[in-house]
């Protein structure tokens, strides 16, 4: 197994990591300040809106690759 393959995480592990980061941030924010800055509040609300959406793929589609090969 290459080092790159060793770094790949499945969606369950990624979700668990995100959840843990969120819990730790929530704890730190509550501990440090009773009031969350407006900008951070807006970012957290936006994050909550996007949480259920599927992230776009960064890999090119087969159609894109076919178009590139015919253009070259």
CHARMM-style PDB file with segment names, atoms N, HN, CA, C and O in Angstrom:
ATOM      1  N   UNK     1       0.848  -1.167   0.000  1.00  0.00      PROA
ATOM      2  CA  UNK     1       0.000   0.000   0.000  1.00  0.00      PROA
ATOM      3  C   UNK     1       0.896   1.233   0.000  1.00  0.00      PROA
ATOM      4  O   UNK     1       1.816   1.340   0.811  1.00  0.00      PROA
ATOM      5  N   UNK     2       0.626   2.151  -0.901  1.00  0.00      PROA
ATOM      6  HN  UNK     2      -0.122   2.065  -1.560  1.00  0.00      PROA
ATOM      7  CA  UNK     2       1.422   3.377  -0.975  1.00  0.00      PROA
ATOM      8  C   UNK     2       0.994   4.325   0.143  1.00  0.00      PROA
ATOM      9  O   UNK     2      -0.066   4.156   0.746  1.00  0.00      PROA
ATOM     10  N   UNK     3       1.833   5.324   0.408  1.00  0.00      PROA
ATOM     11  HN  UNK     3       2.694   5.461  -0.081  1.00  0.00      PROA
ATOM     12  CA  UNK     3       1.503   6.291   1.460  1.00  0.00      PROA
ATOM     13  C   UNK     3       0.265   7.094   1.085  1.00  0.00      PROA
ATOM     14  O   UNK     3      -0.498   7.508   1.958  1.00  0.00      PROA
ATOM     15  N   UNK     4       0.063   7.316  -0.222  1.00  0.00      PROA
ATOM     16  HN  UNK     4       0.683   6.980  -0.931  1.00  0.00      PROA
ATOM     17  CA  UNK     4      -1.128   8.048  -0.671  1.00  0.00      PROA
ATOM     18  C   UNK     4      -2.391   7.246  -0.376  1.00  0.00      PROA
ATOM     19  O   UNK     4      -3.388   7.803   0.084  1.00  0.00      PROA
ATOM     20  N   UNK     5      -2.353   5.943  -0.639  1.00  0.00      PROA
ATOM     21  HN  UNK     5      -1.543   5.491  -1.013  1.00  0.00      PROA
ATOM     22  CA  UNK     5      -3.510   5.097  -0.365  1.00  0.00      PROA
ATOM     23  C   UNK     5      -3.778   5.016   1.134  1.00  0.00      PROA
ATOM     24  O   UNK     5      -4.931   4.919   1.554  1.00  0.00      PROA
ATOM     25  N   UNK     6      -2.728   5.057   1.935  1.00  0.00      PROA
ATOM     26  HN  UNK     6      -1.791   5.136   1.593  1.00  0.00      PROA
ATOM     27  CA  UNK     6      -2.889   4.985   3.384  1.00  0.00      PROA
ATOM     28  C   UNK     6      -3.615   6.211   3.924  1.00  0.00      PROA
ATOM     29  O   UNK     6      -4.225   6.138   4.990  1.00  0.00      PROA
ATOM     30  N   UNK     7      -3.563   7.338   3.209  1.00  0.00      PROA
ATOM     31  HN  UNK     7      -3.067   7.397   2.343  1.00  0.00      PROA
ATOM     32  CA  UNK     7      -4.195   8.565   3.665  1.00  0.00      PROA
ATOM     33  C   UNK     7      -5.660   8.684   3.255  1.00  0.00      PROA
ATOM     34  O   UNK     7      -6.356   9.572   3.748  1.00  0.00      PROA
ATOM     35  N   UNK     8      -6.143   7.828   2.378  1.00  0.00      PROA
ATOM     36  HN  UNK     8      -5.578   7.107   1.977  1.00  0.00      PROA
ATOM     37  CA  UNK     8      -7.530   7.897   1.922  1.00  0.00      PROA
ATOM     38  C   UNK     8      -8.471   7.457   3.037  1.00  0.00      PROA
ATOM     39  O   UNK     8      -8.266   6.418   3.664  1.00  0.00      PROA
ATOM     40  N   UNK     9      -9.497   8.256   3.273  1.00  0.00      PROA
ATOM     41  HN  UNK     9      -9.663   9.100   2.763  1.00  0.00      PROA
ATOM     42  CA  UNK     9     -10.475   7.962   4.309  1.00  0.00      PROA
ATOM     43  C   UNK     9     -11.839   7.734   3.669  1.00  0.00      PROA
ATOM     44  O   UNK     9     -12.196   8.397   2.695  1.00  0.00      PROA
ATOM     45  N   UNK    10     -12.591   6.799   4.219  1.00  0.00      PROA
ATOM     46  HN  UNK    10     -12.301   6.260   5.010  1.00  0.00      PROA
ATOM     47  CA  UNK    10     -13.938   6.603   3.694  1.00  0.00      PROA
ATOM     48  C   UNK    10     -14.854   7.687   4.260  1.00  0.00      PROA
ATOM     49  O   UNK    10     -14.466   8.417   5.173  1.00  0.00      PROA
ATOM     50  N   UNK    11     -16.052   7.789   3.724  1.00  0.00      PROA
ATOM     51  HN  UNK    11     -16.367   7.196   2.983  1.00  0.00      PROA
ATOM     52  CA  UNK    11     -16.970   8.862   4.119  1.00  0.00      PROA
ATOM     53  C   UNK    11     -17.342   8.792   5.594  1.00  0.00      PROA
ATOM     54  O   UNK    11     -17.565   9.827   6.221  1.00  0.00      PROA
ATOM     55  N   UNK    12     -17.410   7.607   6.150  1.00  0.00      PROA
ATOM     56  HN  UNK    12     -17.228   6.766   5.640  1.00  0.00      PROA
ATOM     57  CA  UNK    12     -17.737   7.468   7.575  1.00  0.00      PROA
ATOM     58  C   UNK    12     -16.675   8.081   8.467  1.00  0.00      PROA
ATOM     59  O   UNK    12     -16.986   8.758   9.447  1.00  0.00      PROA
ATOM     60  N   UNK    13     -15.410   7.837   8.120  1.00  0.00      PROA
ATOM     61  HN  UNK    13     -15.157   7.287   7.324  1.00  0.00      PROA
ATOM     62  CA  UNK    13     -14.321   8.415   8.902  1.00  0.00      PROA
ATOM     63  C   UNK    13     -14.271   9.936   8.727  1.00  0.00      PROA
ATOM     64  O   UNK    13     -14.051  10.667   9.694  1.00  0.00      PROA
ATOM     65  N   UNK    14     -14.473  10.406   7.503  1.00  0.00      PROA
ATOM     66  HN  UNK    14     -14.651   9.812   6.718  1.00  0.00      PROA
ATOM     67  CA  UNK    14     -14.484  11.857   7.261  1.00  0.00      PROA
ATOM     68  C   UNK    14     -15.587  12.519   8.073  1.00  0.00      PROA
ATOM     69  O   UNK    14     -15.363  13.572   8.670  1.00  0.00      PROA
ATOM     70  N   UNK    15     -16.770  11.922   8.107  1.00  0.00      PROA
ATOM     71  HN  UNK    15     -16.952  11.066   7.622  1.00  0.00      PROA
ATOM     72  CA  UNK    15     -17.885  12.467   8.871  1.00  0.00      PROA
ATOM     73  C   UNK    15     -17.557  12.511  10.359  1.00  0.00      PROA
ATOM     74  O   UNK    15     -17.854  13.492  11.041  1.00  0.00      PROA
ATOM     75  N   UNK    16     -16.936  11.428  10.860  1.00  0.00      PROA
ATOM     76  HN  UNK    16     -16.694  10.631  10.306  1.00  0.00      PROA
ATOM     77  CA  UNK    16     -16.577  11.373  12.278  1.00  0.00      PROA
ATOM     78  C   UNK    16     -15.556  12.454  12.628  1.00  0.00      PROA
ATOM     79  O   UNK    16     -15.647  13.072  13.688  1.00  0.00      PROA
ATOM     80  N   UNK    17     -14.595  12.682  11.753  1.00  0.00      PROA
ATOM     81  HN  UNK    17     -14.520  12.180  10.892  1.00  0.00      PROA
ATOM     82  CA  UNK    17     -13.588  13.722  11.979  1.00  0.00      PROA
ATOM     83  C   UNK    17     -14.251  15.097  11.992  1.00  0.00      PROA
ATOM     84  O   UNK    17     -13.974  15.905  12.878  1.00  0.00      PROA
ATOM     85  N   UNK    18     -15.115  15.369  11.032  1.00  0.00      PROA
ATOM     86  HN  UNK    18     -15.341  14.712  10.312  1.00  0.00      PROA
ATOM     87  CA  UNK    18     -15.824  16.653  10.983  1.00  0.00      PROA
ATOM     88  C   UNK    18     -16.675  16.855  12.226  1.00  0.00      PROA
ATOM     89  O   UNK    18     -16.701  17.947  12.793  1.00  0.00      PROA
ATOM     90  N   UNK    19     -17.370  15.806  12.652  1.00  0.00      PROA
ATOM     91  HN  UNK    19     -17.349  14.919  12.192  1.00  0.00      PROA
ATOM     92  CA  UNK    19     -18.203  15.909  13.855  1.00  0.00      PROA
ATOM     93  C   UNK    19     -17.355  16.212  15.085  1.00  0.00      PROA
ATOM     94  O   UNK    19     -17.737  17.035  15.918  1.00  0.00      PROA
ATOM     95  N   UNK    20     -16.217  15.558  15.200  1.00  0.00      PROA
ATOM     96  HN  UNK    20     -15.906  14.890  14.524  1.00  0.00      PROA
ATOM     97  CA  UNK    20     -15.338  15.783  16.352  1.00  0.00      PROA
ATOM     98  C   UNK    20     -14.773  17.201  16.346  1.00  0.00      PROA
ATOM     99  O   UNK    20     -14.711  17.844  17.394  1.00  0.00      PROA
ATOM    100  N   UNK    21     -14.367  17.689  15.196  1.00  0.00      PROA
ATOM    101  HN  UNK    21     -14.418  17.167  14.344  1.00  0.00      PROA
ATOM    102  CA  UNK    21     -13.878  19.070  15.094  1.00  0.00      PROA
ATOM    103  C   UNK    21     -14.980  20.041  15.496  1.00  0.00      PROA
ATOM    104  O   UNK    21     -14.731  20.997  16.231  1.00  0.00      PROA
ATOM    105  N   UNK    22     -16.196  19.800  15.019  1.00  0.00      PROA
ATOM    106  HN  UNK    22     -16.399  19.024  14.422  1.00  0.00      PROA
ATOM    107  CA  UNK    22     -17.325  20.653  15.372  1.00  0.00      PROA
ATOM    108  C   UNK    22     -17.598  20.660  16.868  1.00  0.00      PROA
ATOM    109  O   UNK    22     -17.849  21.714  17.453  1.00  0.00      PROA
ATOM    110  N   UNK    23     -17.550  19.486  17.489  1.00  0.00      PROA
ATOM    111  HN  UNK    23     -17.347  18.630  17.014  1.00  0.00      PROA
ATOM    112  CA  UNK    23     -17.781  19.406  18.932  1.00  0.00      PROA
ATOM    113  C   UNK    23     -16.709  20.165  19.706  1.00  0.00      PROA
ATOM    114  O   UNK    23     -17.015  20.878  20.662  1.00  0.00      PROA
ATOM    115  N   UNK    24     -15.467  20.011  19.297  1.00  0.00      PROA
ATOM    116  HN  UNK    24     -15.219  19.432  18.520  1.00  0.00      PROA
ATOM    117  CA  UNK    24     -14.380  20.714  19.995  1.00  0.00      PROA
ATOM    118  C   UNK    24     -14.486  22.225  19.809  1.00  0.00      PROA
ATOM    119  O   UNK    24     -14.262  22.983  20.752  1.00  0.00      PROA
ATOM    120  N   UNK    25     -14.828  22.669  18.595  1.00  0.00      PROA
ATOM    121  HN  UNK    25     -15.010  22.053  17.828  1.00  0.00      PROA
ATOM    122  CA  UNK    25     -15.002  24.101  18.362  1.00  0.00      PROA
ATOM    123  C   UNK    25     -16.165  24.642  19.189  1.00  0.00      PROA
ATOM    124  O   UNK    25     -16.070  25.718  19.780  1.00  0.00      PROA
ATOM    125  N   UNK    26     -17.261  23.887  19.225  1.00  0.00      PROA
ATOM    126  HN  UNK    26     -17.338  23.013  18.745  1.00  0.00      PROA
ATOM    127  CA  UNK    26     -18.427  24.315  19.997  1.00  0.00      PROA
ATOM    128  C   UNK    26     -18.047  24.467  21.471  1.00  0.00      PROA
ATOM    129  O   UNK    26     -18.443  25.438  22.116  1.00  0.00      PROA
ATOM    130  N   UNK    27     -17.289  23.525  22.001  1.00  0.00      PROA
ATOM    131  HN  UNK    27     -16.967  22.736  21.477  1.00  0.00      PROA
ATOM    132  CA  UNK    27     -16.859  23.583  23.391  1.00  0.00      PROA
ATOM    133  C   UNK    27     -15.968  24.799  23.623  1.00  0.00      PROA
ATOM    134  O   UNK    27     -16.156  25.520  24.602  1.00  0.00      PROA
ATOM    135  N   UNK    28     -15.007  25.035  22.740  1.00  0.00      PROA
ATOM    136  HN  UNK    28     -14.855  24.449  21.944  1.00  0.00      PROA
ATOM    137  CA  UNK    28     -14.101  26.178  22.902  1.00  0.00      PROA
ATOM    138  C   UNK    28     -14.826  27.504  22.786  1.00  0.00      PROA
ATOM    139  O   UNK    28     -14.551  28.434  23.545  1.00  0.00      PROA
ATOM    140  N   UNK    29     -15.749  27.597  21.843  1.00  0.00      PROA
ATOM    141  HN  UNK    29     -15.972  26.842  21.227  1.00  0.00      PROA
ATOM    142  CA  UNK    29     -16.491  28.845  21.669  1.00  0.00      PROA
ATOM    143  C   UNK    29     -17.343  29.130  22.901  1.00  0.00      PROA
ATOM    144  O   UNK    29     -17.372  30.264  23.380  1.00  0.00      PROA
ATOM    145  N   UNK    30     -18.031  28.124  23.416  1.00  0.00      PROA
ATOM    146  HN  UNK    30     -18.007  27.204  23.027  1.00  0.00      PROA
ATOM    147  CA  UNK    30     -18.862  28.312  24.607  1.00  0.00      PROA
ATOM    148  C   UNK    30     -18.013  28.663  25.817  1.00  0.00      PROA
ATOM    149  O   UNK    30     -18.429  29.453  26.665  1.00  0.00      PROA
ATOM    150  N   UNK    31     -16.831  28.081  25.899  1.00  0.00      PROA
ATOM    151  HN  UNK    31     -16.493  27.439  25.210  1.00  0.00      PROA
ATOM    152  CA  UNK    31     -15.950  28.306  27.037  1.00  0.00      PROA
ATOM    153  C   UNK    31     -15.366  29.722  27.008  1.00  0.00      PROA
ATOM    154  O   UNK    31     -15.263  30.366  28.052  1.00  0.00      PROA
ATOM    155  N   UNK    32     -14.989  30.205  25.835  1.00  0.00      PROA
ATOM    156  HN  UNK    32     -15.073  29.682  24.987  1.00  0.00      PROA
ATOM    157  CA  UNK    32     -14.303  31.485  25.715  1.00  0.00      PROA
ATOM    158  C   UNK    32     -15.245  32.674  25.675  1.00  0.00      PROA
ATOM    159  O   UNK    32     -14.907  33.753  26.160  1.00  0.00      PROA
ATOM    160  N   UNK    33     -16.412  32.487  25.106  1.00  0.00      PROA
ATOM    161  HN  UNK    33     -16.687  31.610  24.711  1.00  0.00      PROA
ATOM    162  CA  UNK    33     -17.275  33.643  24.903  1.00  0.00      PROA
ATOM    163  C   UNK    33     -18.734  33.219  24.894  1.00  0.00      PROA
ATOM    164  O   UNK    33     -19.107  32.193  24.325  1.00  0.00      PROA
ATOM    165  N   UNK    34     -19.530  34.030  25.532  1.00  0.00      PROA
ATOM    166  HN  UNK    34     -19.227  34.864  25.994  1.00  0.00      PROA
ATOM    167  CA  UNK    34     -20.960  33.753  25.508  1.00  0.00      PROA
ATOM    168  C   UNK    34     -21.573  34.216  24.189  1.00  0.00      PROA
ATOM    169  O   UNK    34     -22.613  33.701  23.779  1.00  0.00      PROA
ATOM    170  N   UNK    35     -20.947  35.171  23.527  1.00  0.00      PROA
ATOM    171  HN  UNK    35     -20.102  35.588  23.860  1.00  0.00      PROA
ATOM    172  CA  UNK    35     -21.464  35.718  22.276  1.00  0.00      PROA
ATOM    173  C   UNK    35     -20.529  35.371  21.116  1.00  0.00      PROA
ATOM    174  O   UNK    35     -19.338  35.681  21.160  1.00  0.00      PROA
ATOM    175  N   UNK    36     -21.062  34.737  20.097  1.00  0.00      PROA
ATOM    176  HN  UNK    36     -22.029  34.485  20.061  1.00  0.00      PROA
ATOM    177  CA  UNK    36     -20.281  34.396  18.905  1.00  0.00      PROA
ATOM    178  C   UNK    36     -20.258  35.607  17.982  1.00  0.00      PROA
ATOM    179  O   UNK    36     -21.297  36.222  17.745  1.00  0.00      PROA
ATOM    180  N   UNK    37     -19.083  35.957  17.458  1.00  0.00      PROA
ATOM    181  HN  UNK    37     -18.238  35.458  17.651  1.00  0.00      PROA
ATOM    182  CA  UNK    37     -19.030  37.084  16.512  1.00  0.00      PROA
ATOM    183  C   UNK    37     -19.967  36.849  15.331  1.00  0.00      PROA
ATOM    184  O   UNK    37     -20.149  35.714  14.892  1.00  0.00      PROA
ATOM    185  N   UNK    38     -20.550  37.911  14.827  1.00  0.00      PROA
ATOM    186  HN  UNK    38     -20.402  38.833  15.183  1.00  0.00      PROA
ATOM    187  CA  UNK    38     -21.537  37.831  13.744  1.00  0.00      PROA
ATOM    188  C   UNK    38     -20.994  37.088  12.526  1.00  0.00      PROA
ATOM    189  O   UNK    38     -21.688  36.249  11.953  1.00  0.00      PROA
ATOM    190  N   UNK    39     -19.763  37.390  12.130  1.00  0.00      PROA
ATOM    191  HN  UNK    39     -19.200  38.072  12.596  1.00  0.00      PROA
ATOM    192  CA  UNK    39     -19.175  36.743  10.947  1.00  0.00      PROA
ATOM    193  C   UNK    39     -19.072  35.233  11.141  1.00  0.00      PROA
ATOM    194  O   UNK    39     -19.401  34.463  10.238  1.00  0.00      PROA
ATOM    195  N   UNK    40     -18.618  34.812  12.317  1.00  0.00      PROA
ATOM    196  HN  UNK    40     -18.351  35.437  13.051  1.00  0.00      PROA
ATOM    197  CA  UNK    40     -18.509  33.387  12.601  1.00  0.00      PROA
ATOM    198  C   UNK    40     -19.894  32.744  12.636  1.00  0.00      PROA
ATOM    199  O   UNK    40     -20.065  31.622  12.159  1.00  0.00      PROA
ATOM    200  N   UNK    41     -20.875  33.436  13.191  1.00  0.00      PROA
ATOM    201  HN  UNK    41     -20.736  34.347  13.578  1.00  0.00      PROA
ATOM    202  CA  UNK    41     -22.244  32.921  13.222  1.00  0.00      PROA
ATOM    203  C   UNK    41     -22.763  32.691  11.797  1.00  0.00      PROA
ATOM    204  O   UNK    41     -23.386  31.667  11.518  1.00  0.00      PROA
ATOM    205  N   UNK    42     -22.504  33.646  10.902  1.00  0.00      PROA
ATOM    206  HN  UNK    42     -21.998  34.478  11.128  1.00  0.00      PROA
ATOM    207  CA  UNK    42     -22.950  33.505   9.512  1.00  0.00      PROA
ATOM    208  C   UNK    42     -22.260  32.328   8.830  1.00  0.00      PROA
ATOM    209  O   UNK    42     -22.893  31.579   8.085  1.00  0.00      PROA
ATOM    210  N   UNK    43     -20.963  32.166   9.084  1.00  0.00      PROA
ATOM    211  HN  UNK    43     -20.449  32.774   9.689  1.00  0.00      PROA
ATOM    212  CA  UNK    43     -20.229  31.045   8.490  1.00  0.00      PROA
ATOM    213  C   UNK    43     -20.750  29.716   9.018  1.00  0.00      PROA
ATOM    214  O   UNK    43     -20.886  28.761   8.253  1.00  0.00      PROA
ATOM    215  N   UNK    44     -21.043  29.637  10.313  1.00  0.00      PROA
ATOM    216  HN  UNK    44     -20.932  30.413  10.935  1.00  0.00      PROA
ATOM    217  CA  UNK    44     -21.580  28.407  10.886  1.00  0.00      PROA
ATOM    218  C   UNK    44     -22.963  28.087  10.324  1.00  0.00      PROA
ATOM    219  O   UNK    44     -23.279  26.925  10.072  1.00  0.00      PROA
ATOM    220  N   UNK    45     -23.779  29.106  10.130  1.00  0.00      PROA
ATOM    221  HN  UNK    45     -23.522  30.050  10.335  1.00  0.00      PROA
ATOM    222  CA  UNK    45     -25.100  28.884   9.536  1.00  0.00      PROA
ATOM    223  C   UNK    45     -24.967  28.392   8.098  1.00  0.00      PROA
ATOM    224  O   UNK    45     -25.694  27.494   7.675  1.00  0.00      PROA
ATOM    225  N   UNK    46     -24.045  28.978   7.356  1.00  0.00      PROA
ATOM    226  HN  UNK    46     -23.454  29.708   7.700  1.00  0.00      PROA
ATOM    227  CA  UNK    46     -23.821  28.548   5.973  1.00  0.00      PROA
ATOM    228  C   UNK    46     -23.309  27.113   5.931  1.00  0.00      PROA
ATOM    229  O   UNK    46     -23.729  26.316   5.092  1.00  0.00      PROA
ATOM    230  N   UNK    47     -22.402  26.797   6.841  1.00  0.00      PROA
ATOM    231  HN  UNK    47     -22.061  27.444   7.522  1.00  0.00      PROA
ATOM    232  CA  UNK    47     -21.879  25.436   6.927  1.00  0.00      PROA
ATOM    233  C   UNK    47     -23.011  24.448   7.208  1.00  0.00      PROA
ATOM    234  O   UNK    47     -23.053  23.372   6.611  1.00  0.00      PROA
ATOM    235  N   UNK    48     -23.917  24.798   8.100  1.00  0.00      PROA
ATOM    236  HN  UNK    48     -23.882  25.672   8.585  1.00  0.00      PROA
ATOM    237  CA  UNK    48     -25.049  23.932   8.427  1.00  0.00      PROA
ATOM    238  C   UNK    48     -25.945  23.728   7.207  1.00  0.00      PROA
ATOM    239  O   UNK    48     -26.475  22.636   7.001  1.00  0.00      PROA
ATOM    240  N   UNK    49     -26.116  24.776   6.397  1.00  0.00      PROA
ATOM    241  HN  UNK    49     -25.685  25.663   6.564  1.00  0.00      PROA
ATOM    242  CA  UNK    49     -26.917  24.659   5.175  1.00  0.00      PROA
ATOM    243  C   UNK    49     -26.280  23.693   4.186  1.00  0.00      PROA
ATOM    244  O   UNK    49     -26.977  22.915   3.534  1.00  0.00      PROA
ATOM    245  N   UNK    50     -24.969  23.742   4.077  1.00  0.00      PROA
ATOM    246  HN  UNK    50     -24.403  24.373   4.606  1.00  0.00      PROA
ATOM    247  CA  UNK    50     -24.258  22.927   3.090  1.00  0.00      PROA
ATOM    248  C   UNK    50     -23.967  21.510   3.572  1.00  0.00      PROA
ATOM    249  O   UNK    50     -23.621  20.641   2.772  1.00  0.00      PROA
ATOM    250  N   UNK    51     -24.103  21.277   4.853  1.00  0.00      PROA
ATOM    251  HN  UNK    51     -24.384  21.983   5.503  1.00  0.00      PROA
ATOM    252  CA  UNK    51     -23.696  20.002   5.435  1.00  0.00      PROA
ATOM    253  C   UNK    51     -24.355  18.799   4.769  1.00  0.00      PROA
ATOM    254  O   UNK    51     -23.710  17.764   4.601  1.00  0.00      PROA
ATOM    255  N   UNK    52     -25.608  18.910   4.392  1.00  0.00      PROA
ATOM    256  HN  UNK    52     -26.133  19.750   4.529  1.00  0.00      PROA
ATOM    257  CA  UNK    52     -26.306  17.782   3.788  1.00  0.00      PROA
ATOM    258  C   UNK    52     -26.064  17.618   2.298  1.00  0.00      PROA
ATOM    259  O   UNK    52     -26.438  16.598   1.719  1.00  0.00      PROA
ATOM    260  N   UNK    53     -25.437  18.617   1.665  1.00  0.00      PROA
ATOM    261  HN  UNK    53     -25.133  19.446   2.135  1.00  0.00      PROA
ATOM    262  CA  UNK    53     -25.217  18.561   0.220  1.00  0.00      PROA
ATOM    263  C   UNK    53     -23.979  17.743  -0.118  1.00  0.00      PROA
ATOM    264  O   UNK    53     -23.020  17.688   0.652  1.00  0.00      PROA
ATOM    265  N   UNK    54     -24.018  17.119  -1.267  1.00  0.00      PROA
ATOM    266  HN  UNK    54     -24.797  17.164  -1.893  1.00  0.00      PROA
ATOM    267  CA  UNK    54     -22.884  16.350  -1.761  1.00  0.00      PROA
ATOM    268  C   UNK    54     -21.848  17.314  -2.334  1.00  0.00      PROA
ATOM    269  O   UNK    54     -22.182  18.179  -3.144  1.00  0.00      PROA
ATOM    270  N   UNK    55     -20.611  17.166  -1.919  1.00  0.00      PROA
ATOM    271  HN  UNK    55     -20.340  16.464  -1.261  1.00  0.00      PROA
ATOM    272  CA  UNK    55     -19.533  18.022  -2.427  1.00  0.00      PROA
ATOM    273  C   UNK    55     -19.259  17.682  -3.888  1.00  0.00      PROA
ATOM    274  O   UNK    55     -19.336  16.517  -4.278  1.00  0.00      PROA
ATOM    275  N   UNK    56     -18.940  18.685  -4.694  1.00  0.00      PROA
ATOM    276  HN  UNK    56     -18.877  19.632  -4.377  1.00  0.00      PROA
ATOM    277  CA  UNK    56     -18.626  18.400  -6.092  1.00  0.00      PROA
ATOM    278  C   UNK    56     -17.316  17.622  -6.200  1.00  0.00      PROA
ATOM    279  O   UNK    56     -16.414  17.778  -5.377  1.00  0.00      PROA
ATOM    280  N   UNK    57     -17.233  16.797  -7.212  1.00  0.00      PROA
ATOM    281  HN  UNK    57     -17.966  16.670  -7.881  1.00  0.00      PROA
ATOM    282  CA  UNK    57     -16.020  16.011  -7.438  1.00  0.00      PROA
ATOM    283  C   UNK    57     -14.923  16.896  -8.001  1.00  0.00      PROA
ATOM    284  O   UNK    57     -15.182  17.768  -8.830  1.00  0.00      PROA
ATOM    285  N   UNK    58     -13.695  16.668  -7.546  1.00  0.00      PROA
ATOM    286  HN  UNK    58     -13.485  15.960  -6.872  1.00  0.00      PROA
ATOM    287  CA  UNK    58     -12.565  17.418  -8.088  1.00  0.00      PROA
ATOM    288  C   UNK    58     -11.909  16.659  -9.244  1.00  0.00      PROA
ATOM    289  O   UNK    58     -11.029  17.185  -9.925  1.00  0.00      PROA
ATOM    290  N   UNK    59     -12.347  15.424  -9.453  1.00  0.00      PROA
ATOM    291  HN  UNK    59     -13.062  14.997  -8.900  1.00  0.00      PROA
ATOM    292  CA  UNK    59     -11.811  14.624 -10.549  1.00  0.00      PROA
ATOM    293  C   UNK    59     -12.587  14.943 -11.829  1.00  0.00      PROA
ATOM    294  O   UNK    59     -13.804  15.122 -11.787  1.00  0.00      PROA
ATOM    295  N   UNK    60     -11.891  15.015 -12.960  1.00  0.00      PROA
ATOM    296  HN  UNK    60     -10.902  14.869 -12.994  1.00  0.00      PROA
ATOM    297  CA  UNK    60     -12.604  15.290 -14.214  1.00  0.00      PROA
ATOM    298  C   UNK    60     -13.497  14.106 -14.590  1.00  0.00      PROA
ATOM    299  O   UNK    60     -13.191  12.953 -14.286  1.00  0.00      PROA
ATOM    300  N   UNK    61     -14.594  14.419 -15.251  1.00  0.00      PROA
ATOM    301  HN  UNK    61     -14.842  15.355 -15.498  1.00  0.00      PROA
ATOM    302  CA  UNK    61     -15.497  13.355 -15.694  1.00  0.00      PROA
ATOM    303  C   UNK    61     -14.900  12.680 -16.932  1.00  0.00      PROA
ATOM    304  O   UNK    61     -13.963  13.189 -17.548  1.00  0.00      PROA
ATOM    305  N   UNK    62     -15.459  11.535 -17.275  1.00  0.00      PROA
ATOM    306  HN  UNK    62     -16.220  11.121 -16.775  1.00  0.00      PROA
ATOM    307  CA  UNK    62     -14.993  10.822 -18.468  1.00  0.00      PROA
ATOM    308  C   UNK    62     -15.255  11.663 -19.716  1.00  0.00      PROA
ATOM    309  O   UNK    62     -14.455  11.644 -20.651  1.00  0.00      PROA
ATOM    310  N   UNK    63     -16.370  12.404 -19.742  1.00  0.00      PROA
ATOM    311  HN  UNK    63     -17.021  12.420 -18.983  1.00  0.00      PROA
ATOM    312  CA  UNK    63     -16.676  13.269 -20.885  1.00  0.00      PROA
ATOM    313  C   UNK    63     -15.623  14.370 -21.027  1.00  0.00      PROA
ATOM    314  O   UNK    63     -15.186  14.674 -22.137  1.00  0.00      PROA
ATOM    315  N   UNK    64     -15.216  14.968 -19.897  1.00  0.00      PROA
ATOM    316  HN  UNK    64     -15.572  14.721 -18.995  1.00  0.00      PROA
ATOM    317  CA  UNK    64     -14.176  16.003 -19.937  1.00  0.00      PROA
ATOM    318  C   UNK    64     -12.865  15.436 -20.469  1.00  0.00      PROA
ATOM    319  O   UNK    64     -12.198  16.061 -21.293  1.00  0.00      PROA
ATOM    320  N   UNK    65     -12.503  14.250 -19.993  1.00  0.00      PROA
ATOM    321  HN  UNK    65     -13.045  13.742 -19.323  1.00  0.00      PROA
ATOM    322  CA  UNK    65     -11.238  13.650 -20.434  1.00  0.00      PROA
ATOM    323  C   UNK    65     -11.295  13.307 -21.916  1.00  0.00      PROA
ATOM    324  O   UNK    65     -10.305  13.468 -22.629  1.00  0.00      PROA
ATOM    325  N   UNK    66     -12.448  12.837 -22.385  1.00  0.00      PROA
ATOM    326  HN  UNK    66     -13.253  12.706 -21.806  1.00  0.00      PROA
ATOM    327  CA  UNK    66     -12.606  12.520 -23.807  1.00  0.00      PROA
ATOM    328  C   UNK    66     -12.488  13.798 -24.648  1.00  0.00      PROA
ATOM    329  O   UNK    66     -11.865  13.793 -25.710  1.00  0.00      PROA
ATOM    330  N   UNK    67     -13.086  14.880 -24.169  1.00  0.00      PROA
ATOM    331  HN  UNK    67     -13.592  14.884 -23.306  1.00  0.00      PROA
ATOM    332  CA  UNK    67     -13.007  16.150 -24.888  1.00  0.00      PROA
ATOM    333  C   UNK    67     -11.569  16.663 -24.937  1.00  0.00      PROA
ATOM    334  O   UNK    67     -11.136  17.211 -25.951  1.00  0.00      PROA
ATOM    335  N   UNK    68     -10.833  16.487 -23.845  1.00  0.00      PROA
ATOM    336  HN  UNK    68     -11.184  16.042 -23.021  1.00  0.00      PROA
ATOM    337  CA  UNK    68      -9.436  16.935 -23.831  1.00  0.00      PROA
ATOM    338  C   UNK    68      -8.582  16.126 -24.803  1.00  0.00      PROA
ATOM    339  O   UNK    68      -7.707  16.672 -25.475  1.00  0.00      PROA
ATOM    340  N   UNK    69      -8.844  14.820 -24.873  1.00  0.00      PROA
ATOM    341  HN  UNK    69      -9.555  14.377 -24.328  1.00  0.00      PROA
ATOM    342  CA  UNK    69      -8.017  13.985 -25.754  1.00  0.00      PROA
ATOM    343  C   UNK    69      -8.296  14.279 -27.223  1.00  0.00      PROA
ATOM    344  O   UNK    69      -7.387  14.197 -28.049  1.00  0.00      PROA
ATOM    345  N   UNK    70      -9.550  14.624 -27.565  1.00  0.00      PROA
ATOM    346  HN  UNK    70     -10.288  14.691 -26.894  1.00  0.00      PROA
ATOM    347  CA  UNK    70      -9.841  14.955 -28.963  1.00  0.00      PROA
ATOM    348  C   UNK    70      -9.344  16.341 -29.326  1.00  0.00      PROA
ATOM    349  O   UNK    70      -9.037  16.604 -30.488  1.00  0.00      PROA
ATOM    350  N   UNK    71      -9.259  17.235 -28.343  1.00  0.00      PROA
ATOM    351  HN  UNK    71      -9.509  17.021 -27.399  1.00  0.00      PROA
ATOM    352  CA  UNK    71      -8.747  18.587 -28.587  1.00  0.00      PROA
ATOM    353  C   UNK    71      -7.233  18.598 -28.764  1.00  0.00      PROA
ATOM    354  O   UNK    71      -6.681  19.475 -29.429  1.00  0.00      PROA
ATOM    355  N   UNK    72      -6.569  17.616 -28.161  1.00  0.00      PROA
ATOM    356  HN  UNK    72      -7.017  16.903 -27.621  1.00  0.00      PROA
ATOM    357  CA  UNK    72      -5.106  17.581 -28.216  1.00  0.00      PROA
ATOM    358  C   UNK    72      -4.633  17.005 -29.477  1.00  0.00      PROA
ATOM    359  OT1 UNK    72      -3.426  16.899 -29.693  1.00  0.00      PROA
TER     360      UNK     72
END
